C-alpha cells in the first residue's frame, strides 16, 4: 500500500463519550489480540445517526459532509496500552484486499494437510510489512512493521510533507513515526474467518 502524498494526519485517537459521533461501520481487518494489534479500516459514518448529526451541528456543517465519503483507509494500532493510528490517503480497496488475499493464502498453505507451519512475510508496500511465525500447531504470532506516510526520517530531520516539516496538521509534533507491533498468538482458523469476512465486505 503506497498512499499518495498528503499532509500528515494527526493520530486517530478515539473521541470521548460526550463527543463521539456514533459507531462507525465499514470494512475492518484486525490482526492480533485485544491488547496488541494492527488493523486496516475504512470507517463509514451514518449521517442519519443521532450522534453524527449532533457532532455535525457542533461543527457547523451538514451531517453528510461531516460523515464524509467513507473512502479513506486508515491503520489503527494498539500496543503497550497505547492506541493510535494514521490515515492512508490515496489508497483504494484493491490494495488492502490484495494484502488480505496474500495473508490468507499463506495461512491456508500453512494449514494444509501434511504442511508444517513455517514463518512467512506479507509485504503491504511502503506502509506495512507483516512477519508471521508459528505459535503452536494452530496459531501464529505477528510482528507488524509500520511506516506512516508522513513519518519523519529515522534521523529525526523534518519530513517536509506537512506544514512546518515534522509538524502535524494541528501544529503538534508528529508522534507517529515508524514503529513495530508484536502480537500474541492468534488462532489460525479465527484469523482465516476474519479474512474471509473482510474480503466479503469489500466484494459486496
C-alpha positions in Angstrom: 0.0 0.0 0.0 1.6 3.2 -1.2 -0.5 6.2 -0.3 -0.4 9.5 -2.2 1.4 12.4 -0.6 -0.7 14.3 1.8 -0.4 16.5 4.8 0.5 14.5 7.9 -2.7 13.4 9.7 -3.0 13.5 13.5 -3.1 10.2 15.4 -6.6 8.7 15.3 -7.5 8.9 18.9 -10.9 7.8 19.9 -13.4 10.6 20.8 -14.6 10.9 24.4 -18.1 9.6 25.3 -19.7 13.0 25.1 -18.3 13.8 21.7 -18.4 10.5 19.9 -20.2 10.7 16.6 -21.6 7.2 16.9 -20.3 3.8 15.9 -18.6 3.5 12.5 -19.2 0.8 10.1 -17.2 -0.2 7.0 -14.6 -2.8 6.2 -12.1 -3.7 9.0 -9.4 -6.3 9.5 -7.9 -6.7 12.9 -4.7 -8.7 13.2 -3.5 -9.5 16.8 -5.1 -9.7 20.2 -7.2 -7.3 22.4 -4.0 -5.7 23.8 -1.7 -5.7 20.8 -3.0 -5.4 17.2 -2.8 -3.6 13.9 -5.9 -3.0 11.9 -6.8 -1.9 8.4 -10.1 0.0 8.5 -12.3 2.2 6.2 -14.7 3.9 8.6 -18.2 4.8 7.4 -20.3 7.1 9.4 -24.1 7.2 9.0 -25.2 10.8 8.5 -28.6 9.9 10.0 -27.1 8.6 13.2 -28.1 11.0 16.1 -24.5 11.2 17.3 -23.2 12.1 13.9 -26.0 14.8 13.5 -25.1 16.3 16.9 -21.4 16.3 16.1 -22.1 17.9 12.7 -24.2 20.6 14.3 -21.5 21.4 16.8 -19.0 21.6 13.9 -21.4 23.8 11.9 -21.5 21.5 8.9 -24.0 19.3 7.1 -24.2 15.8 8.5 -23.4 14.3 5.1 -20.4 16.5 4.9 -19.3 15.6 8.4 -19.7 11.8 7.7 -17.6 12.1 4.6 -17.4 9.8 1.6 -16.3 6.8 3.7 -13.5 6.0 1.2 -10.4 6.9 3.3 -8.4 3.9 4.6 -6.6 4.1 7.9 -4.3 2.0 10.1 -5.2 1.6 13.8 -2.7 0.3 16.3 -2.8 -0.9 19.9 0.4 -1.8 21.8 1.8 -1.4 25.2 -1.5 0.0 26.5 -1.5 2.9 24.0 -3.6 3.2 20.8 -3.3 5.5 17.8 -3.3 5.4 14.0 -2.9 7.3 10.8 -4.7 7.7 7.5 -3.7 6.3 4.1 -4.6 9.0 1.6 -5.0 7.7 -1.9 -5.2 4.0 -1.0 -8.1 2.2 -2.7 -9.9 -1.0 -1.8 -7.8 -3.2 -4.1 -4.6 -2.7 -2.1 -6.0 -3.8 1.3 -7.8 -6.6 -0.5 -4.6 -7.8 -2.1 -2.8 -7.7 1.3 -5.6 -9.8 2.9 -5.5 -12.3 0.0 -1.8 -12.8 0.4 -2.1 -13.3 4.1 -5.0 -15.7 3.6 -3.0 -17.7 1.1 0.0 -18.1 3.4 -2.2 -19.1 6.3 -4.2 -21.6 4.2 -0.9 -23.1 2.9 0.4 -23.5 6.4 -2.7 -25.3 7.5 -2.9 -27.7 4.5 -2.8 -31.4 5.3 0.8 -32.5 5.7 2.2 -29.0 5.8 4.4 -27.9 8.6 3.7 -24.3 9.9 6.6 -22.0 9.0 7.4 -18.3 9.2 6.4 -16.1 6.4 6.2 -12.4 5.4 3.4 -10.4 3.8 4.6 -7.2 2.2 1.9 -4.4 2.2 4.1 -1.9 0.5 5.7 1.2 2.0 3.3 1.4 5.0 3.0 -2.2 6.3 5.1 -5.3 6.4 3.8 -8.3 8.4 6.2 -11.0 9.7 4.4 -14.2 10.9 5.8 -17.0 13.0 4.2 -20.2 14.2 2.9 -20.1 17.8 1.9 -23.7 18.4 0.2 -26.1 16.0 -2.8 -23.9 15.1 -1.8 -20.3 15.8 0.5 -17.5 14.6 2.1 -14.5 16.2 2.8 -11.4 14.2 5.3 -8.6 14.0 3.9 -5.6 12.2 6.4 -3.0 10.8 4.6 0.3 10.3 5.8 3.4 8.5 3.2 6.2 8.3 3.2 8.0 5.0 4.3 11.3 6.7 6.6 9.9 9.3 9.8 11.9 9.9 13.0 10.2 8.7 14.8 8.0 11.2 17.5 10.7 11.7 14.8 13.0 13.1 15.0 15.5 10.3 11.7 17.2 9.2 9.8 15.1 6.7 8.7 18.1 4.7 5.2 16.7 4.0 3.2 18.7 6.4 3.3 22.3 7.4 6.4 23.0 9.5 8.1 19.8 8.3 7.5 17.2 11.0 4.7 19.2 12.5 1.2 17.7 12.1 -1.9 19.5 10.8 -2.7 20.6 14.3 0.7 22.1 14.9 1.7 19.4 17.3 4.9 17.3 16.7 4.2 14.2 14.5 4.4 11.5 17.2 3.6 8.6 14.8 6.9 7.7 13.4 7.9 4.2 12.3 7.1 1.6 14.9 6.8 -2.2 15.4 3.9 -4.0 17.0 4.4 -7.5 18.5 1.1 -9.5 18.9 0.4 -12.6 20.9 -0.7 -15.9 19.3 -3.7 -15.6 17.0 -5.7 -18.8 16.2 -5.3 -19.5 12.5 -8.9 -20.6 12.0 -10.2 -17.5 13.6 -8.0 -15.2 11.5 -8.9 -17.1 8.3 -12.6 -16.5 9.2 -11.9 -12.8 9.7 -10.1 -12.5 6.4 -13.0 -14.1 4.6 -15.4 -11.7 6.2 -13.1 -8.8 5.4 -12.8 -9.8 1.7 -16.5 -10.4 1.5 -17.2 -6.9 2.8 -15.0 -5.4 0.1 -16.6 -7.5 -2.6 -20.2 -6.6 -1.7 
